[in-house]
Amino acid sequence: MQYRFEMLENEYWWGGTVGSDACPLTAASEYHQDFYHRCSNQTMPLFLSNMGRCIWSDHPFKVDVVNGVFEMEGEEITLETLGSNLREAYQEAQKRHFPCDGRMLPEAFFTTAQYNTWMEFTYYPTQQGVLDFAQGWLDHGYPPGIFIIDEGWHGRYGVWEFDPARFPDPKGMVDKLHEMGFKVLLWVVPYVCADGPDFVRSLRPLKGTDPEMAKNLYLRVKGKENYEDNNVALIHWWNGYSAALNLANPWDAKFLDDKLQHLIKDYGVDGFKFDGGTPHDYHNDNVANGEFDTTMTAHDLNQAWNEFGRRYPYHEYKDTYKGGGKNCIQRLRDKHPTWDGPGINMLIPCALTCGLVGHPFVCPDMVGGGEWSFRFLPGFEMDEELFVRMAQCSAMFPMMQFSWSPWTCLNEENQQAVVEAAKLHQDLANDILELVHESEKTGEPIMRTLEYNDPHKGYAGIVDEFMLGEKLLAAPVVTKGTFERKVVFPDGRWQDADGNVYEGGTAPVLAAPLNKLLWFRKID
């Protein structure tokens, strides 16, 4: 069915897909998304406005916003007025459509910075390299925290065992990381290379294993005999073609859980970074040898993948459809090491949208940007100013994550500025944890647009400031060569780190040298 909803005068909208599209949407915006075929990052069939209105469907839809009009195609799309402002609309929409599940999350995600091997090693981490990388953070003044060994620790995709050539003593390595004070997560995708002995064994189990598992593993294709491996669907994803697990199937779920529990019990791993499993990967047009033999939709399969990983307290997801209200660690998609495009300019607007589609526990992308291809561009050098500003911005998120090593790409002065950003995040741990525990129960965003807390004061269009809860205000610099900026203060009195006090309703221009992050605490 076709739907047409006109924006009201001065109406601003948030929602849809987090990805790299900038919310809020206004009458001047042009926005095009097809949630049937493409969901990027955290996605909800939801839009909320500062006028208290809500667009919702229980189903995926296609949406085009042009000239202040939502032109939509889908099933049972509704437009309702749920309150008089953005906060009331969010609270009522959540109550009706994605109630908070109240699940508690490990505090370690929020108290110190996280560290990820991806930008340091991309596809080729080694045991000694990982240990040296971890020690480097400690040696340069960073506190231990969550440590993610990203892609490349394994053999073929779907083996879920350390590559013995590069990781000769994985248990010893994990034990050493624990001694340093880190929690260790491993990168995992729901794909299995359809060659080699591991794939063959999964379909032709050895004596003593359950033969029923072999008959039921993996997504299959229609119209072929159910005989061993000749009907396994091969899907295309960013690293080639593979078989795919269906985590709604108890056989597939047990198969993968057994593999991951082995990593926990035998090596001491604490949890997993769950990647892939995007709705796009599960569309029939992505299958190389036919069509899926399942009544489940691509969105159902993505939801099952996300739900599977929540059984592990230590987890991370990046691509989630209709997962709002299910308390889960979420990370923004990879950003470029640039000032514009999908770079630092998108950190704040994407995170604010993430909270408003029901995901308050949001981690920015890796400081410096996680789009790995830039590292190998001829002549590429990290922009030191960008790196510092991204670290400062990330420090005020519920979580922050590093992957580029500052000591290899920054001068000493800028290295110190980044250390100070990580220290600030640690110093704010009690404030952040208080907000986390509150949000675990209520589902309200932790990072908030000023409009959310202080409605109808003209703040809806501000995308370079944000609030943590109601008492912390952050005004990072996210444009190159900027060393002062206007700071809009909402209702109340606000004190900076130096003790200066500013009145709400004012917008002074304040100095912001490269070593300074502008942030403020509400004092009354």
VENMONOR-V191731 format. One record per backbone hydrogen bond with DSSP energy under -0.5 kcal/mol. CO is the residue of the C=O (numbers start at 1). NH is the residue of the N-H. If there is no record, write none. Layout:
BEGIN
CO&NH + CO&NH
END
This chain:
BEGIN
1&74 + 3&72 + 5&70 + 8&11 + 12&50 + 13&24 + 13&25 + 14&48 + 16&44 + 18&21 + 21&23 + 25&13 + 26&29 + 31&65 + 33&63 + 34&37 + 34&38 + 39&41 + 40&19 + 41&320 + 42&18 + 43&322 + 44&46 + 45&57 + 46&16 + 47&55 + 48&14 + 49&52 + 52&82 + 52&83 + 53&49 + 54&80 + 55&47 + 56&78 + 60&75 + 61&35 + 62&73 + 63&33 + 64&66 + 64&71 + 65&31 + 66&69 + 68&7 + 69&66 + 69&71 + 70&5 + 70&72 + 71&64 + 72&3 + 73&62 + 78&56 + 80&54 + 80&82 + 85&89 + 86&90 + 87&91 + 88&92 + 89&93 + 90&94 + 91&95 + 92&96 + 93&97 + 93&98 + 94&98 + 106&109 + 107&110 + 107&111 + 108&112 + 114&402 + 115&148 + 117&121 + 117&122 + 118&122 + 121&124 + 126&130 + 127&131 + 128&132 + 129&133 + 130&134 + 131&135 + 132&136 + 133&137 + 134&138 + 135&139 + 136&140 + 137&142 + 138&141 + 145&183 + 146&115 + 147&149 + 147&185 + 148&117 + 148&150 + 149&187 + 150&153 + 153&163 + 156&159 + 156&160 + 157&193 + 161&155 + 162&164 + 163&166 + 163&167 + 166&127 + 167&170 + 169&173 + 170&174 + 171&175 + 172&176 + 173&177 + 174&178 + 175&179 + 176&180 + 177&181 + 177&182 + 178&181 + 183&147 + 183&185 + 184&270 + 184&271 + 185&149 + 186&273 + 188&275 + 190&245 + 192&243 + 193&195 + 195&199 + 196&200 + 197&201 + 198&202 + 199&203 + 200&203 + 200&204 + 206&209 + 209&211 + 210&213 + 210&214 + 211&215 + 212&216 + 213&216 + 213&217 + 219&233 + 220&293 + 221&224 + 225&227 + 226&228 + 227&230 + 229&232 + 231&221 + 233&235 + 234&288 + 235&237 + 235&242 + 237&240 + 240&237 + 242&235 + 243&192 + 244&219 + 245&247 + 246&249 + 248&250 + 249&253 + 250&254 + 251&255 + 252&256 + 253&257 + 254&258 + 255&259 + 256&260 + 257&261 + 258&262 + 259&263 + 260&264 + 261&265 + 262&266 + 262&267 + 263&267 + 263&269 + 264&268 + 270&314 + 271&186 + 272&274 + 272&316 + 273&188 + 273&275 + 278&281 + 278&282 + 279&282 + 280&283 + 283&286 + 284&287 + 286&236 + 287&290 + 291&222 + 292&294 + 297&301 + 298&302 + 299&303 + 300&304 + 301&305 + 302&306 + 303&307 + 304&308 + 305&309 + 306&310 + 307&310 + 308&311 + 309&312 + 311&313 + 313&315 + 314&272 + 316&274 + 317&331 + 318&320 + 320&43 + 320&322 + 323&326 + 325&101 + 325&327 + 329&317 + 330&363 + 335&370 + 335&371 + 336&338 + 338&344 + 339&345 + 341&343 + 342&336 + 343&346 + 344&347 + 344&348 + 346&350 + 347&351 + 348&352 + 349&353 + 350&354 + 351&355 + 352&356 + 353&357 + 354&357 + 354&359 + 355&358 + 358&325 + 360&362 + 361&330 + 362&399 + 363&332 + 366&369 + 367&403 + 367&404 + 370&372 + 371&374 + 372&375 + 373&376 + 374&377 + 377&380 + 382&384 + 383&387 + 384&388 + 385&389 + 386&390 + 387&391 + 388&392 + 389&393 + 390&394 + 391&395 + 392&396 + 393&396 + 394&397 + 399&364 + 400&114 + 401&367 + 402&116 + 404&406 + 405&408 + 405&409 + 406&409 + 406&410 + 411&415 + 412&416 + 413&417 + 414&418 + 415&419 + 416&420 + 417&421 + 418&422 + 419&423 + 420&424 + 421&425 + 422&426 + 423&427 + 424&428 + 426&429 + 428&432 + 429&433 + 430&434 + 431&435 + 432&436 + 433&437 + 434&438 + 435&439 + 436&440 + 437&441 + 438&441 + 438&442 + 439&443 + 446&469 + 448&467 + 449&452 + 449&453 + 450&454 + 454&457 + 459&462 + 461&463 + 466&474 + 467&448 + 467&469 + 468&471 + 468&472 + 471&522 + 472&468 + 473&520 + 474&466 + 476&478 + 479&482 + 481&483 + 483&512 + 485&510 + 486&488 + 487&489 + 488&490 + 489&505 + 492&504 + 493&523 + 493&524 + 494&502 + 495&521 + 496&499 + 500&496 + 502&494 + 503&506 + 506&489 + 508&487 + 508&510 + 510&485 + 513&516 + 517&519 + 518&475 + 519&497 + 520&473 + 521&495
END
